[in-house]
Amino acid sequence: MTHDQALAALRSVIDTASAPVSVVVVDTHGEVVASVAMSGAARDTYLNARRKAYTAARSDAFTTRALAEKAGGSPTELASFDPQFSFFLGGVAAFASGSRVGAVGVSGLPGEVDEELAIAAIRAAGLDAPA
């Protein structure tokens, strides 16, 4: 994930979110490349967005939605994952030429909307999002 791609992803979310959110773009290791907490976004949304992006970058699932479905709500299964993982919708892996290059996490709106914003951000950055 280049910084130009990360900034394009941020700009996409900032320009299209219907209310203030936080967005975090990470590399394949889950390290932050770029991030913003929009003015008026609840402060806890930043940590949530970061954890969503980290999860999508580091897990074997392409989205936090897919990982949550895999865990199935089982307390034992949930406890077996990295404690920094998030199972809330809004974390989506980004791909270039079929390889994972990072991820985008969005938090502050309903999960389905966070996820849609993350997918649109990845595409705005010229990258591929999972189908």
C-alpha positions in Angstrom: 0.0 0.0 0.0 1.7 3.2 -1.1 1.1 6.5 0.6 -0.6 7.8 -2.5 -3.0 4.9 -2.5 -3.6 5.3 1.2 -4.3 9.1 0.8 -6.7 8.4 -2.1 -8.6 5.9 0.1 -8.8 8.5 2.9 -10.1 11.1 0.5 -12.7 8.8 -0.8 -14.2 8.2 2.7 -13.9 11.8 3.7 -15.7 12.9 0.6 -18.5 10.4 0.7 -19.3 9.5 4.3 -22.7 10.7 5.4 -21.4 11.6 8.9 -18.1 11.9 10.6 -16.1 8.6 10.8 -12.6 7.4 11.3 -10.7 5.7 8.6 -7.4 3.8 8.9 -5.3 2.4 6.0 -2.7 -0.2 6.8 0.0 -2.3 5.1 0.1 -6.1 5.0 1.5 -6.2 8.5 -1.4 -4.1 9.9 0.9 -1.0 10.4 -0.8 2.3 9.8 0.1 4.0 6.5 -2.5 6.8 6.8 -5.4 7.7 9.0 -7.9 10.3 10.0 -10.6 10.8 12.6 -13.0 13.3 10.9 -14.0 16.3 12.9 -17.0 15.3 15.0 -16.2 11.5 14.9 -16.5 9.8 18.3 -13.0 9.2 19.6 -13.5 5.5 20.0 -14.1 5.1 16.3 -10.4 5.6 15.6 -9.4 2.6 17.6 -12.2 0.6 16.1 -11.2 1.6 12.5 -7.6 0.7 13.2 -8.5 -2.7 14.6 -10.8 -3.4 11.6 -8.0 -2.6 9.2 -5.5 -4.6 11.2 -7.8 -7.6 11.1 -8.5 -7.4 7.4 -4.7 -7.1 6.7 -3.5 -9.9 9.1 -6.2 -12.5 9.2 -6.8 -15.2 6.6 -10.3 -13.6 5.9 -10.7 -10.8 3.3 -13.1 -8.8 5.5 -14.0 -8.5 9.2 -17.5 -9.7 8.2 -16.0 -13.0 6.8 -13.9 -13.5 10.0 -16.9 -12.9 12.2 -18.9 -15.5 10.2 -16.0 -17.9 10.5 -15.9 -17.5 14.3 -19.6 -18.0 14.5 -19.9 -16.2 17.8 -18.3 -19.1 19.7 -16.6 -17.8 22.8 -13.9 -20.4 22.4 -13.3 -19.6 18.8 -13.3 -15.9 19.4 -10.7 -16.3 22.2 -8.4 -18.2 19.8 -7.8 -15.1 17.6 -5.3 -12.3 17.9 -6.7 -10.1 20.7 -6.3 -7.0 18.4 -8.7 -8.5 15.9 -12.2 -7.0 15.4 -15.3 -8.8 14.4 -17.3 -5.7 13.5 -18.1 -4.9 9.9 -15.9 -2.3 8.2 -12.5 -3.9 7.7 -11.7 -4.8 4.1 -8.5 -6.2 2.6 -7.0 -4.4 -0.5 -5.4 -6.3 -3.4 -3.2 -5.5 -6.4 -2.6 -8.1 -9.1 -4.1 -10.7 -6.8 -1.8 -10.0 -3.8 -3.0 -8.5 -0.6 -1.3 -5.1 -0.2 -3.0 -3.8 2.9 -6.5 -3.0 4.2 -8.9 -0.2 5.0 -10.9 0.1 8.2 -13.8 2.5 8.7 -15.8 3.1 11.9 -18.6 5.5 12.9 -21.6 4.5 11.0 -23.6 1.2 10.9 -21.3 -1.7 10.0 -22.8 -2.3 6.6 -22.1 1.4 5.7 -18.6 1.3 7.1 -17.9 -1.8 5.0 -19.3 -0.1 1.8 -17.1 3.0 2.5 -14.1 0.8 2.9 -14.7 -1.1 -0.4 -15.3 2.2 -2.2 -12.1 3.6 -0.8 -10.1 0.6 -1.9 -11.5 1.0 -5.4 -10.9 4.8 -5.4 -7.2 4.0 -4.6 -7.0 1.9 -7.8 -6.9 -1.3 -5.9 -9.2 -4.4 -5.8 -11.6 -5.2 -3.0 -12.9 -8.7 -2.4 -16.2 -9.6 -4.1 
